[in-house]
Amino acid sequence: MTDTAAPADGEFDTPVSVDTGDELDALLAEHDLVLVDFYTKGCTLCQAVEPVVGTVARATDAVVATCNPRTDLALVDEYDVRSVPTLVLFADGEEVARHADGFVGAEELVGTVEEHAPPAATEPRRR
């Protein structure tokens, strides 16, 4: 990951970059709700989705990560990335939703995240 200290859920307002399976595993273990954008450089659909995932990062409590599986080819099989962009939503470390059919708009993607958000992520936090 590009940041050495990982903020708590809801504190990411921009996507974070992960380069390896170990980094992705750590991110999934640390956060309740994570949307991962698997992309490749030079992919025009991936470039079109980039501002969409930025919107999701700002509009939801999900941590949004971008990952080029070419930096760690084991990710292709581990996360069944057959085309790019592939957007995978994880709740409590488990895959709960996937979009792998090309461009997905911000409204649809925010809806997917909100639909799968754990109750604690949508309710006000109590101290």
KOLPA-60163 format. One line per 2 residues: number of its first residue (from 1); their letters; for each residue x, y, z of C-alpha. Coordinates in steps of 0.2 Angstrom, whole numbers, plus 5000, padded with zeros to 4 digits. Layout:
BEGIN
NUM = a = X:Y:Z | ...
END
This chain:
BEGIN
1 = mt = 5000:5000:5000 | 5006:5017:4997
3 = dt = 5001:5023:5015 | 5011:5015:5029
5 = aa = 4997:5019:5042 | 4980:5012:5038
7 = pa = 4966:5024:5044 | 4951:5017:5052
9 = dg = 4935:5013:5042 | 4927:5028:5034
11 = ef = 4943:5038:5035 | 4948:5034:5017
13 = dt = 4941:5048:5005 | 4952:5042:4990
15 = pv = 4956:5025:4984 | 4972:5017:4990
17 = sv = 4984:5007:4979 | 4989:4989:4984
19 = dt = 5002:4980:4974 | 5003:4963:4981
21 = gd = 4992:4949:4988 | 4999:4951:5005
23 = el = 4994:4970:5005 | 4977:4966:4999
25 = da = 4975:4952:5012 | 4980:4964:5026
27 = ll = 4968:4978:5020 | 4954:4965:5019
29 = ae = 4958:4959:5037 | 4959:4977:5044
31 = hd = 4942:4984:5037 | 4924:4978:5037
33 = lv = 4920:4984:5019 | 4932:4985:5005
35 = lv = 4929:4988:4986 | 4944:4982:4975
37 = df = 4946:4989:4958 | 4956:4976:4948
39 = yt = 4963:4986:4933 | 4977:4986:4921
41 = kg = 4987:5001:4914 | 4982:5006:4896
43 = ct = 4964:4999:4898 | 4952:5012:4893
45 = lc = 4937:5005:4902 | 4948:5005:4918
47 = qa = 4952:5023:4915 | 4934:5027:4914
49 = ve = 4930:5018:4930 | 4944:5027:4940
51 = pv = 4933:5043:4944 | 4919:5031:4948
53 = vg = 4929:5022:4962 | 4935:5039:4968
55 = tv = 4916:5044:4970 | 4913:5028:4979
57 = ar = 4927:5031:4991 | 4920:5048:4995
59 = at = 4902:5043:4996 | 4903:5027:5007
61 = da = 4911:5020:5022 | 4919:5007:5011
63 = vv = 4938:5007:5009 | 4942:5008:4990
65 = at = 4957:5000:4984 | 4965:4999:4966
67 = cn = 4975:4984:4962 | 4984:4980:4945
69 = pr = 4985:4961:4946 | 5000:4961:4934
71 = td = 5011:4967:4949 | 5007:4950:4958
73 = la = 5000:4937:4945 | 4994:4926:4959
75 = lv = 4980:4938:4962 | 4973:4934:4945
77 = de = 4968:4916:4951 | 4966:4920:4969
79 = yd = 4952:4933:4965 | 4946:4925:4948
81 = vr = 4951:4941:4938 | 4946:4936:4920
83 = sv = 4944:4953:4913 | 4947:4971:4918
85 = pt = 4940:4981:4926 | 4934:4969:4939
87 = lv = 4926:4977:4954 | 4925:4966:4969
89 = lf = 4916:4970:4986 | 4921:4962:5002
91 = ad = 4912:4962:5018 | 4921:4955:5033
93 = ge = 4934:4948:5021 | 4922:4938:5011
95 = ev = 4917:4942:4993 | 4899:4948:4993
97 = ar = 4897:4957:4976 | 4906:4958:4959
99 = ha = 4905:4968:4943 | 4915:4962:4929
101 = dg = 4905:4966:4914 | 4914:4983:4909
103 = fv = 4909:5000:4915 | 4899:5003:4930
105 = ga = 4892:5020:4935 | 4894:5028:4952
107 = ee = 4876:5027:4957 | 4875:5008:4954
109 = lv = 4892:5005:4962 | 4887:5016:4978
111 = gt = 4871:5006:4978 | 4880:4990:4978
113 = ve = 4891:4995:4992 | 4877:5002:5003
115 = eh = 4867:4986:5000 | 4881:4976:5007
117 = ap = 4887:4987:5021 | 4886:4980:5038
119 = pa = 4874:4988:5050 | 4888:4996:5060
121 = at = 4895:5004:5045 | 4878:5013:5041
123 = ep = 4873:5017:5059 | 4881:5032:5068
125 = rr = 4896:5027:5079 | 4893:5027:5097
127 = r = 4908:5030:5109
END
